[in-house]
Amino acid sequence: MSRNDDVARALRDAASQLLTIHGPTGLSVRAVATAAGQTTMAVYSRFGGKAGLLDALYQEGFGVLADAQAAVPESEDPLRDLEKLLMRYRHTALVHAAHYALMFGGKGFTPSDASRQVAWSTFEHLAGRVKRCQDAAQLAPGDPLKIAHAIFALCHGLVAVEMEGMAEGADAYREAVRALLRGFAP
């Protein structure tokens, strides 16, 4: 690993910590550079500034989500696997709440096309799990992307409400997910 990679990683790690502590509004080039023991020039030369840092954190958040999804193994019961995946989504969002807020509500931040593609790949993974359920006749036929979108919308909404302290937690989330999946039953 080159020295430049070490510096970029240190800056990204510092930005991630600051994002977790202070949210997107608490993230400044100077604060990141100071936390990483670097100069502001290092931030600009590696990320182009605050927008580039936010873009890297956006990708990092979706990378964490993708890793969490990939960690849900496939069993003989695709529908149960899908439920586990959706529970993992909730867990990941709550554990990485600052990244989640940036990923799905980063006001004043527009992700790059490359970052949007990273985000889209996590959605494609969900659609693949929906298709697997359809192939096993556990979900009704239809466009797996549209069904995945409906599932994602419910899950995202429930997580957002829970993060605002207006939901009951894992049990309520699980029951809502099960009700939604029953609604897509063949």
CYANA upper distance limits for C-alpha pairs under 8 A (distance plus 0.5 A):
  1 MET  CA      5 ASP  CA      6.76
  1 MET  CA      6 ASP  CA      7.66
  2 SER  CA      6 ASP  CA      7.07
  3 ARG  CA      7 VAL  CA      6.80
  4 ASN  CA      8 ALA  CA      6.63
  5 ASP  CA      9 ARG  CA      6.50
  6 ASP  CA     10 ALA  CA      6.58
  7 VAL  CA     11 LEU  CA      6.64
  7 VAL  CA     38 GLN  CA      8.33
  7 VAL  CA     42 ALA  CA      8.18
  8 ALA  CA     12 ARG  CA      6.59
  8 ALA  CA     43 VAL  CA      8.37
  8 ALA  CA     46 ARG  CA      6.89
  9 ARG  CA     13 ASP  CA      6.46
 10 ALA  CA     14 ALA  CA      6.58
 10 ALA  CA     36 ALA  CA      6.09
 11 LEU  CA     15 ALA  CA      6.55
 11 LEU  CA     32 VAL  CA      6.85
 11 LEU  CA     33 ALA  CA      7.10
 11 LEU  CA     35 ALA  CA      8.44
 11 LEU  CA     36 ALA  CA      5.92
 11 LEU  CA     38 GLN  CA      8.28
 11 LEU  CA     43 VAL  CA      7.53
 12 ARG  CA     16 SER  CA      6.52
 12 ARG  CA     53 LEU  CA      7.63
 12 ARG  CA     56 ALA  CA      7.83
 12 ARG  CA     57 LEU  CA      7.84
 13 ASP  CA     17 GLN  CA      6.74
 13 ASP  CA     36 ALA  CA      8.31
 14 ALA  CA     18 LEU  CA      6.67
 14 ALA  CA     32 VAL  CA      6.16
 14 ALA  CA     33 ALA  CA      8.35
 14 ALA  CA     35 ALA  CA      6.20
 14 ALA  CA     36 ALA  CA      5.99
 15 ALA  CA     19 LEU  CA      6.45
 15 ALA  CA     27 LEU  CA      7.43
 15 ALA  CA     32 VAL  CA      5.87
 15 ALA  CA     53 LEU  CA      7.72
 15 ALA  CA     57 LEU  CA      8.12
 16 SER  CA     20 THR  CA      6.69
 16 SER  CA     57 LEU  CA      7.09
 17 GLN  CA     21 ILE  CA      6.73
 18 LEU  CA     22 HIS  CA      6.17
 18 LEU  CA     23 GLY  CA      7.52
 18 LEU  CA     26 GLY  CA      7.43
 18 LEU  CA     27 LEU  CA      6.72
 18 LEU  CA     32 VAL  CA      7.80
 19 LEU  CA     23 GLY  CA      4.90
 19 LEU  CA     24 PRO  CA      6.09
 19 LEU  CA     26 GLY  CA      7.36
 19 LEU  CA     27 LEU  CA      6.71
 19 LEU  CA     98 ALA  CA      6.54
 19 LEU  CA     99 HIS  CA      7.73
 20 THR  CA     96 HIS  CA      8.13
 20 THR  CA     97 ALA  CA      7.98
 20 THR  CA     98 ALA  CA      5.54
 20 THR  CA     99 HIS  CA      7.74
 21 ILE  CA     98 ALA  CA      8.45
 22 HIS  CA     26 GLY  CA      5.24
 22 HIS  CA     27 LEU  CA      7.62
 23 GLY  CA     27 LEU  CA      7.48
 23 GLY  CA     98 ALA  CA      6.15
 24 PRO  CA     54 LEU  CA      8.39
 24 PRO  CA     98 ALA  CA      8.13
 24 PRO  CA    102 LEU  CA      7.22
 24 PRO  CA    106 GLY  CA      7.72
 27 LEU  CA     31 ALA  CA      7.19
 27 LEU  CA     32 VAL  CA      7.48
 27 LEU  CA     50 LYS  CA      8.26
 28 SER  CA     32 VAL  CA      6.67
 28 SER  CA     50 LYS  CA      6.99
 29 VAL  CA     33 ALA  CA      6.58
 29 VAL  CA     40 THR  CA      6.62
 29 VAL  CA     43 VAL  CA      7.12
 29 VAL  CA     49 GLY  CA      7.06
 29 VAL  CA     50 LYS  CA      6.28
 30 ARG  CA     34 THR  CA      6.54
 30 ARG  CA     39 THR  CA      8.28
 30 ARG  CA     40 THR  CA      6.23
 31 ALA  CA     35 ALA  CA      6.54
 32 VAL  CA     36 ALA  CA      6.62
 32 VAL  CA     43 VAL  CA      8.41
 33 ALA  CA     37 GLY  CA      6.51
 33 ALA  CA     38 GLN  CA      5.27
 33 ALA  CA     39 THR  CA      5.82
 33 ALA  CA     40 THR  CA      5.82
 33 ALA  CA     42 ALA  CA      7.90
 33 ALA  CA     43 VAL  CA      7.09
 34 THR  CA     38 GLN  CA      6.46
 34 THR  CA     39 THR  CA      7.50
 34 THR  CA     40 THR  CA      8.48
 38 GLN  CA     42 ALA  CA      6.89
 39 THR  CA     43 VAL  CA      7.65
 40 THR  CA     44 TYR  CA      6.98
 41 MET  CA     45 SER  CA      6.42
 42 ALA  CA     46 ARG  CA      6.57
 43 VAL  CA     47 PHE  CA      6.09
 43 VAL  CA     48 GLY  CA      7.18
 43 VAL  CA     49 GLY  CA      6.47
 43 VAL  CA     53 LEU  CA      8.41
 44 TYR  CA     48 GLY  CA      4.67
 44 TYR  CA     49 GLY  CA      5.11
 45 SER  CA     49 GLY  CA      8.45
 47 PHE  CA     51 ALA  CA      8.31
 47 PHE  CA     52 GLY  CA      5.12
 47 PHE  CA     53 LEU  CA      6.22
 48 GLY  CA     52 GLY  CA      5.98
 48 GLY  CA     53 LEU  CA      8.29
 49 GLY  CA     53 LEU  CA      6.95
 50 LYS  CA     54 LEU  CA      6.65
 51 ALA  CA     55 ASP  CA      6.61
 51 ALA  CA    109 PHE  CA      7.45
 52 GLY  CA     56 ALA  CA      6.69
 53 LEU  CA     57 LEU  CA      6.74
 54 LEU  CA     58 TYR  CA      6.52
 54 LEU  CA    102 LEU  CA      8.50
 54 LEU  CA    109 PHE  CA      7.91
 54 LEU  CA    111 PRO  CA      8.47
 55 ASP  CA     59 GLN  CA      6.77
 55 ASP  CA    110 THR  CA      8.48
 55 ASP  CA    111 PRO  CA      6.10
 55 ASP  CA    112 SER  CA      7.23
 55 ASP  CA    115 SER  CA      7.23
 56 ALA  CA     60 GLU  CA      6.57
 56 ALA  CA    115 SER  CA      8.49
 57 LEU  CA     61 GLY  CA      6.56
 57 LEU  CA     99 HIS  CA      7.47
 58 TYR  CA     62 PHE  CA      6.92
 58 TYR  CA     99 HIS  CA      7.28
 58 TYR  CA    102 LEU  CA      6.96
 58 TYR  CA    103 MET  CA      6.02
 58 TYR  CA    111 PRO  CA      7.82
 58 TYR  CA    115 SER  CA      7.48
 59 GLN  CA     63 GLY  CA      6.45
 59 GLN  CA    115 SER  CA      6.08
 59 GLN  CA    118 VAL  CA      6.94
 59 GLN  CA    119 ALA  CA      7.83
 60 GLU  CA     64 VAL  CA      6.71
 61 GLY  CA     65 LEU  CA      6.82
 61 GLY  CA     96 HIS  CA      8.16
 61 GLY  CA     99 HIS  CA      5.79
 61 GLY  CA    100 TYR  CA      7.22
 61 GLY  CA    103 MET  CA      7.34
 62 PHE  CA     66 ALA  CA      6.47
 62 PHE  CA    103 MET  CA      7.96
 62 PHE  CA    118 VAL  CA      7.14
 62 PHE  CA    119 ALA  CA      6.19
 62 PHE  CA    122 THR  CA      7.60
 63 GLY  CA     67 ASP  CA      6.60
 63 GLY  CA    118 VAL  CA      8.01
 64 VAL  CA     68 ALA  CA      6.65
 64 VAL  CA     92 THR  CA      8.27
 65 LEU  CA     69 GLN  CA      6.69
 65 LEU  CA     89 TYR  CA      7.55
 65 LEU  CA     92 THR  CA      7.03
 65 LEU  CA     93 ALA  CA      8.47
 65 LEU  CA    122 THR  CA      7.67
 66 ALA  CA     70 ALA  CA      6.59
 66 ALA  CA    121 SER  CA      8.41
 66 ALA  CA    122 THR  CA      5.98
 67 ASP  CA     71 ALA  CA      6.65
 68 ALA  CA     72 VAL  CA      7.47
 68 ALA  CA     88 ARG  CA      7.12
 68 ALA  CA     89 TYR  CA      7.92
 68 ALA  CA     92 THR  CA      7.53
 69 GLN  CA     85 LEU  CA      6.45
 69 GLN  CA     88 ARG  CA      7.46
 69 GLN  CA     89 TYR  CA      7.80
 69 GLN  CA    122 THR  CA      8.38
 69 GLN  CA    125 HIS  CA      8.19
 72 VAL  CA     81 ASP  CA      7.64
 72 VAL  CA     84 LYS  CA      7.44
 72 VAL  CA     85 LEU  CA      6.53
 72 VAL  CA     88 ARG  CA      8.38
 73 PRO  CA     81 ASP  CA      7.71
 74 GLU  CA     78 PRO  CA      7.36
 74 GLU  CA     81 ASP  CA      6.64
 75 SER  CA     81 ASP  CA      7.20
 77 ASP  CA     81 ASP  CA      6.80
 78 PRO  CA     82 LEU  CA      6.62
 78 PRO  CA    129 ARG  CA      7.81
 78 PRO  CA    132 ARG  CA      6.81
 78 PRO  CA    133 CYS  CA      5.69
 78 PRO  CA    136 ALA  CA      7.77
 78 PRO  CA    138 GLN  CA      8.20
 79 LEU  CA     83 GLU  CA      6.82
 79 LEU  CA    133 CYS  CA      6.14
 79 LEU  CA    138 GLN  CA      6.88
 79 LEU  CA    139 LEU  CA      8.39
 80 ARG  CA     84 LYS  CA      6.73
 81 ASP  CA     85 LEU  CA      6.65
 82 LEU  CA     86 LEU  CA      6.74
 82 LEU  CA    129 ARG  CA      6.69
 82 LEU  CA    130 VAL  CA      7.75
 82 LEU  CA    133 CYS  CA      8.41
 83 GLU  CA     87 MET  CA      6.71
 83 GLU  CA    174 ARG  CA      8.44
 83 GLU  CA    177 VAL  CA      7.64
 83 GLU  CA    178 ARG  CA      7.93
 84 LYS  CA     88 ARG  CA      6.61
 85 LEU  CA     89 TYR  CA      6.73
 86 LEU  CA     90 ARG  CA      7.03
 86 LEU  CA    155 CYS  CA      7.79
 86 LEU  CA    177 VAL  CA      8.16
 87 MET  CA     91 HIS  CA      6.83
 87 MET  CA    170 ALA  CA      8.42
 87 MET  CA    174 ARG  CA      7.53
 88 ARG  CA     92 THR  CA      6.46
 89 TYR  CA     93 ALA  CA      6.63
 90 ARG  CA     94 LEU  CA      6.72
 90 ARG  CA    155 CYS  CA      7.97
 90 ARG  CA    159 VAL  CA      6.69
 91 HIS  CA     95 VAL  CA      6.61
 92 THR  CA     96 HIS  CA      6.43
 93 ALA  CA     97 ALA  CA      5.91
 93 ALA  CA     99 HIS  CA      8.47
 93 ALA  CA    100 TYR  CA      6.16
 93 ALA  CA    159 VAL  CA      7.85
 94 LEU  CA    100 TYR  CA      8.47
 94 LEU  CA    159 VAL  CA      8.22
 94 LEU  CA    163 MET  CA      7.81
 96 HIS  CA    100 TYR  CA      6.59
 97 ALA  CA    101 ALA  CA      6.56
 97 ALA  CA    163 MET  CA      8.48
 98 ALA  CA    102 LEU  CA      6.89
 99 HIS  CA    103 MET  CA      6.51
100 TYR  CA    104 PHE  CA      6.56
100 TYR  CA    105 GLY  CA      8.43
101 ALA  CA    105 GLY  CA      5.77
101 ALA  CA    106 GLY  CA      6.75
102 LEU  CA    106 GLY  CA      4.68
102 LEU  CA    107 LYS  CA      8.38
106 GLY  CA    110 THR  CA      8.27
111 PRO  CA    115 SER  CA      6.25
111 PRO  CA    116 ARG  CA      6.81
112 SER  CA    116 ARG  CA      6.75
113 ASP  CA    117 GLN  CA      6.79
114 ALA  CA    118 VAL  CA      7.00
115 SER  CA    119 ALA  CA      6.81
116 ARG  CA    120 TRP  CA      6.54
117 GLN  CA    121 SER  CA      6.74
118 VAL  CA    122 THR  CA      7.52
119 ALA  CA    123 PHE  CA      7.39
120 TRP  CA    124 GLU  CA      6.72
121 SER  CA    125 HIS  CA      6.78
122 THR  CA    126 LEU  CA      7.13
123 PHE  CA    127 ALA  CA      6.83
123 PHE  CA    148 ALA  CA      8.09
124 GLU  CA    128 GLY  CA      6.60
124 GLU  CA    145 LEU  CA      8.12
125 HIS  CA    129 ARG  CA      6.93
126 LEU  CA    130 VAL  CA      6.82
126 LEU  CA    148 ALA  CA      6.67
127 ALA  CA    131 LYS  CA      6.65
127 ALA  CA    144 PRO  CA      5.94
127 ALA  CA    145 LEU  CA      5.82
127 ALA  CA    147 ILE  CA      8.12
127 ALA  CA    148 ALA  CA      5.60
128 GLY  CA    132 ARG  CA      6.70
128 GLY  CA    144 PRO  CA      8.00
129 ARG  CA    133 CYS  CA      6.91
130 VAL  CA    134 GLN  CA      6.80
130 VAL  CA    139 LEU  CA      8.00
130 VAL  CA    144 PRO  CA      6.33
130 VAL  CA    147 ILE  CA      7.85
130 VAL  CA    148 ALA  CA      6.95
131 LYS  CA    135 ASP  CA      6.58
131 LYS  CA    144 PRO  CA      6.08
132 ARG  CA    136 ALA  CA      6.85
133 CYS  CA    137 ALA  CA      6.76
133 CYS  CA    138 GLN  CA      5.58
133 CYS  CA    139 LEU  CA      5.99
134 GLN  CA    138 GLN  CA      6.14
134 GLN  CA    139 LEU  CA      5.18
134 GLN  CA    140 ALA  CA      6.53
134 GLN  CA    141 PRO  CA      6.47
137 ALA  CA    186 PRO  CA      7.36
138 GLN  CA    185 ALA  CA      6.57
138 GLN  CA    186 PRO  CA      7.05
139 LEU  CA    181 LEU  CA      8.05
139 LEU  CA    184 PHE  CA      5.93
139 LEU  CA    185 ALA  CA      5.01
139 LEU  CA    186 PRO  CA      5.86
140 ALA  CA    184 PHE  CA      6.13
140 ALA  CA    185 ALA  CA      5.77
140 ALA  CA    186 PRO  CA      4.55
141 PRO  CA    186 PRO  CA      7.83
142 GLY  CA    146 LYS  CA      8.36
142 GLY  CA    147 ILE  CA      7.96
143 ASP  CA    147 ILE  CA      6.93
144 PRO  CA    148 ALA  CA      6.37
145 LEU  CA    149 HIS  CA      6.54
146 LYS  CA    150 ALA  CA      6.89
147 ILE  CA    151 ILE  CA      6.74
148 ALA  CA    152 PHE  CA      6.44
149 HIS  CA    153 ALA  CA      6.52
150 ALA  CA    154 LEU  CA      6.87
151 ILE  CA    155 CYS  CA      6.72
151 ILE  CA    177 VAL  CA      8.39
151 ILE  CA    180 LEU  CA      7.79
152 PHE  CA    156 HIS  CA      6.30
153 ALA  CA    157 GLY  CA      6.49
154 LEU  CA    158 LEU  CA      6.64
154 LEU  CA    177 VAL  CA      8.35
155 CYS  CA    159 VAL  CA      6.64
155 CYS  CA    173 TYR  CA      8.28
155 CYS  CA    177 VAL  CA      7.81
156 HIS  CA    160 ALA  CA      6.56
157 GLY  CA    161 VAL  CA      6.64
158 LEU  CA    162 GLU  CA      6.59
158 LEU  CA    167 ALA  CA      7.96
158 LEU  CA    173 TYR  CA      7.18
159 VAL  CA    163 MET  CA      6.59
160 ALA  CA    164 GLU  CA      6.95
161 VAL  CA    165 GLY  CA      7.07
161 VAL  CA    166 MET  CA      5.97
161 VAL  CA    167 ALA  CA      6.43
162 GLU  CA    166 MET  CA      5.88
162 GLU  CA    167 ALA  CA      4.99
162 GLU  CA    168 GLU  CA      7.50
162 GLU  CA    169 GLY  CA      7.08
163 MET  CA    167 ALA  CA      8.48
167 ALA  CA    172 ALA  CA      8.05
168 GLU  CA    172 ALA  CA      6.27
168 GLU  CA    173 TYR  CA      8.31
169 GLY  CA    173 TYR  CA      6.67
170 ALA  CA    174 ARG  CA      6.44
171 ASP  CA    175 GLU  CA      6.70
172 ALA  CA    176 ALA  CA      6.70
173 TYR  CA    177 VAL  CA      6.68
174 ARG  CA    178 ARG  CA      6.63
175 GLU  CA    179 ALA  CA      6.61
176 ALA  CA    180 LEU  CA      6.66
177 VAL  CA    181 LEU  CA      6.64
178 ARG  CA    182 ARG  CA      6.59
179 ALA  CA    183 GLY  CA      6.79
180 LEU  CA    184 PHE  CA      7.23
181 LEU  CA    185 ALA  CA      6.96
